[in-house]
Amino acid sequence: MTPALVLLIVVCVTALAFDFTNGFHDTANAMAAAIATGALKPRAAVTLCASLDLVGALISVEVAITVTNHVIRIQNSDGTPIPALMADGGMPLLQILISGLAGAVIWNVLTWLFGLPSSSSHALFGGLVGATIAAVGLDGVRWVGEGTHLDGVVGKVILPALASPVIACIVAALSTRVIFKLMRNVQEKYRDGFFRKAQIGSASMLALSHGTNDAQKTMGVITLALIASGSWTDTTAIPLWVKLSCAIAIASGTFTGGWRIIRTMGKGLVEIAPPQGFAAEASSATVILVSSQMGFALSTTHVATGSILGTGLGRPGATVRWSTAGRMGIAWLITLPSSGAVGALCWFICHLVGGLAGGLTVFGLIVAAAGYIFLHSRRSKVSHHNVME
């Protein structure tokens, strides 16, 4: 077994580990509102979310192809591979991928520890971009598409990141205002009872949409690793085993329940009534599904948070906890540069040690950091028993 093949296996394992952390980090996106309003019990909610995440991950591959083709520049304009990345069985590109994944995994578990719903997607892209810049410079990143097409990191990642939470917030605010206006003469117990039932459907649709976007990103990374090693050549398709393994990984992570972040999303921003929960979930699902079909690798966390904030703005007399929103906003702003810095640092370590040993060293750092953070989290355990306290 060649060193490049061993590193390929390590990259695939690390990518699936990231997918697992993405699952428990983002469970709150789909189910926090339903749990907060009592529409679903916590354990039932994460079980439903995991099942639909699995299904959603198999529906589409548009976002996965975006990750494969529009982040790291692996080909020249004439379609030929870039030698600096594909030499030695793709070892240079594999080192970039393991380093970028290190930035994403470490950022994910760190923000989970503090209950901050930051973006797993931006952690991944930040890590990959940081490692790529450290390895081959700014030209190694595909910032924009060829000709007049606004693809690349700018068109597929940065612009959707800026626009999607704003759009979700506006849609949710308008929906909430319309719902409360239409239901103003209905007794609260009947109104809330109806929307608790409706939330089961809207939360399910949101969980399904999460799978169509977030699970796809790991599929794209693994496919890129396969292309680097010469095991796969089609940049417009994803191997079936990659689809299945990524779908299972993110569903498994979702099933564990990201209780710390569910608490923040469900209680930390707005006291959510069932009509607000329905409006938030329906708005988020719509924005994510449309974006997935267009290949936009947006942050489902940002979309869900924007929707929840929108329901607070749209309901007369509701209180928005802007201090919590401010903490989350700071986490959003520093996610890309922080994960990028970790990715770049890990690449320098990988390059300094060299070859397969460098990749294994970075893998060891990921395991050590994640293990330490997990053990630290046991000091103040949050579970489905106390998530809404």
N, C-alpha and C positions, 0 to 999 in steps of 0.2 A: 504494500500500500504506500503510495507516494505521499510526501509531506503535504502537497496541495490537496490531495483527496482527504487526508485526515482533517485539515483545516476546514475543508468544505463541510464535513460532518459536524465539526464544532460550530461553524456558523449557522447551520440549519438548526441545531439544538438550541443555540442562543436565541435565534429568531423566534422559535416556538416558545421559549421562556418569556421573551418580550410579549408575545401574543397572549400568553397566560396572564401576565401582569396587566396588559391592556384590558383584558376581560374583567378582572376584579376592580381595576381602577375606574372603569367606565360603567359598571352596573348601575351606579347612581343616575346616569344619564337617562336611562329608560324607566327605572322603577322608583326613584326617590319620591316623586310626586304621588304615585299610587300608594306607597307605603305610608307617607305622611298623612294622607286623607283617610286611610283605613280601607281603601278600595281593595287592597290585597294584603294578606299577612306577609311579613318579611320573607320567610322561607319559601312560601308559595310564589312570591314575586320573583325571587332570583331563579327559581326553578323554571318558571315560565320564560324569563328573560334568556336564560342559557339555551333553552330549546329553540327559541326563535332566532337567537344569535347564530346558532348552528345552521339553521335553514337559510337565513339571510346571507351568510358567507358563501353559500353555493349558488346564489342566484345570478350574480354578475361578476365580471372580471375587469371592468373599465378602470377602476381605481388601482387595481394591481398592475395593470399595464402602464398606468401613469407613473407608478413608482419605478418600474423596470426601465422606462424609456425617458423620463422627464426630470430626473434628479441628478444622477451622475452621468457625465458625458463619456460613454463607453465606445462611441464610434465617431469617425471623422465624417465630414459632410458627404463623402462619396460612399459611405456605408462600410468602410473597412474598420476593423477593430483598432483601438489605440494601443500600440505595443507596450507603452509604459504601464498599462493596467493589466494586460493579458499575458505578460511574460511568465515563464516558470509555472505553467498550468494555472494561470490566473491568480497567483499568490499575491501580487500587489493589491488587486481589487478585493480579494478575500480579507486581507489585512484591514483595508478601509471599512469593509462591512462589519467585521467583528468589533472594530473600534467604535463605529457609529452606533452599533447596538448596545455597546457598553454605556454610552452616554444616555441612551433612551431608557434602559432598564434601571440604572441607578437613579435617574431623575424620577421615574415612575414610583419606585418604592419609597423614595424620600418624601415626595409630595403626598403619597398615600399615608405615610406615618403621621403627617400633620393635618390630614383630612382636607387637603386642598385639591379641588377638582381642576387641576391643570390638564393640559392637552397631551395625551399619549402620542398623538399623531405629530405634534410639533416637537415633542421630545425625540421622536424617531428621525424626523427630517433635520432637526438641529444637529443631532449626533452624526448623521451621514454627511451633511454639508461641512461640518467642522472637520471631520476626519479627511474628507476629500480635499478641502483647502490646504490642510496640513501636508497632505501627501503630494499633490500635484499643482496646487495653486488655485486661484480663482477661476481659471479657464476650465478646470476639471468639473465645475458645476454647470449644469445646463440651466442657466437663468431664464432664458426666453427661447421660444421656438424658432425654427428656421423661417425666413421670409417674413410674412405679415402675421403669422400665427402666434398668438400670445400663449404659448405653452410653457413648459419648463417650470422652475420653482416659483417664478413670479406669477404666472397665469394660473397654475394648477394648485398652488399652495398658499402663497402670501395674499393675493387678492381675495380668494374665498375666505381666508382667515379673518380678514378685515370686514368683509361684507356680510358673511353668514350670521354672526350673532346679532348684528343690527337688524337684519331682515327678520330673523326669528323673533326678536324682541318686539318689533312693530306689529308683526302678524299676531303674536300672542296677546299684546295689549289691546288691539282692536277686537280680537275674538272674545276676550274676557269682557270688555265693555258691552259688546253686543249681547252676550249671553246673560249678563246681569240685568241689562235693560229689558230683554224679552221675558225674563223670569221674575221680574220685580213683584208681580202679584201672586206668585206661587209661594206657598209656605216653605220655609227653609228646610224642614225635614224631608218634604217630598222632592224639593229641588236637589238637595244633596244626595238623597237616595238614588235618584235617577242618574246623576252624573258619576256616582261611585261605580255603578254598573257600566256606564259608558266608558269609564276609565280603563276597564279591563281590555276593551278593544283598542283604545288609543295607545295604551302602554304596550300592548302587543305589537302594534304597528311600529312604534318607536324602537322596540327591541329588534324587530326584523330589519329596520332601516340601518340600525347600528351595525349589524352583521354585514350589510351590503357595502359599508364604507370602511370600518376599522379593520376587520379581518383581512380585507384585501391588501392592506399595506404590507403585512408580513408575507403574504403570497408573493408580492412583487420583489421583496428583498431576497427571498429564497430562490426565486427564478433568476434574479440577477447573479446570485452566487453560482447557480448551475451553468449559466451562460459563461461566467468567468472560467469555470473549470472545463468547459467544452462538453458538458453533459447535456446541454439543451441549447438549441440555436434559434428557436422561434421567439422573436420579441413581441409577438402579437397574441400569444396564447400562454396559458398556465398549465403545467402538468396536473393530472387528476389527483395524484397522491399529495401534491402540495396543497391543493384546494381542501382535501379532506383533512389533512393533518392540521392545517391552520384553523379550519372550522372547529375541529374538536378541541384544539388548544384554547381558543378564545371562549368557547362555550364552557370549558372546564374552569377557566379563571372566573367567568361570570357566576358560575354556580357557587363558588366559595364566598361570594358576597363582599363587596368593598364597603363594609359597614361604616368605616370612618367617614368616607366621602358621601355616603348616603345620608348620614346625619347632617353634614354641612348643607347638602343640596335640599334636603327635605325640611329642615328646620332653621338653618342658619341664615337664609336669605329673606324668605317671606313665609308667613303663616298661610299655608295653602288650603283653601276650601276645595271641595270636589269639582265645582265648575272651573276653577283656575287650573287644577290638575289636568282636566280634560283639554283645556285650551293649550296649555303648555306642551303636552304630549303630542297633540295633533299638529301643532305648529312645527315642532321639532322634526317629527316624522316626515312632514311634507318637504321641508327644506333639505333634509338629508337624502331622501329618496331621489329628488330632482337632481341634486348635486352628484350623487353616485352615478346616475345615468349619463351625466356629462363628464365623468372622469375627474371631478374635483375632489382632491384629497383633503377635505376640510376637517376641522376639529368638531367631533360630535359633542364634546364637553362644552365648547364655547356656544354651540347652538342650543343645547339643553339649558345652559345657564342663562343665556339671553332670553329664552322663552319664559323661564321662571321669573326673571326680573320683569319681563313684559306683563305677566299676569298681576304682579304687584302694582305696576303703574296703571294698569287698565281697570283695576277694581277700586271704586271710590272708597276712601277711608283706609285702604290697606297700608301697612307699614313695611317699607323696604329697609333692611338692615345694611345700610351703605358701608359700614365699617367692614363687615364680612365681604361685601362685594369688592371693596377696595383691596383687601388682602388677596382675593382671587385675581383681581386685575393685575396686581404686582406680579403674582405667580405667572400669569399669562405672558407678561412683557419679558420676563427673564427666562422663560422656558427655552426658547430657541437659542439665545446666546449661551446659557448655562450648559445645556446638553451639548451644544456645539463645542464649548471649551473642553468638556470632559471627553468628547469624541476625539478632538485634536490631541489632547494630552495622552490618551490611550494609544493613538496612532504613533506618537513619538516614542512611547515605551515599547510598542510592538516593533517599530523600526529599529530601535536601539538594540533590543535583544536579537531581533532578526528571525526571518523564516517562520517555521512552524512553532518554534519555542516562543517567539514573540506573541503569536496568536494565542497559545496556551497560557502565557502569562496574563494577557488581558482577560481571558476567560476566568482565570483564577481570581483576578481582582473583582470581576462581576460577582462571582459566588461569595467572596469574602464580604463585600459591601452589602449585598442583599441579605446575607445571613445575619450580619451585625444589626442592620436596621430592623429585621424581623424580630430578633431577640429583644431589641429595645422596645418594640411595640407591645410586648407582652406585659410591660409594667402598667399599662393602662388599656386593658383589653376592651374592645368594642365588638359586640356580636348582635345577632338578631334579637337577643333578649333585652338589650338596653339601647338599641340604635336610636330610638326616638325620645330618650330621656334628655 
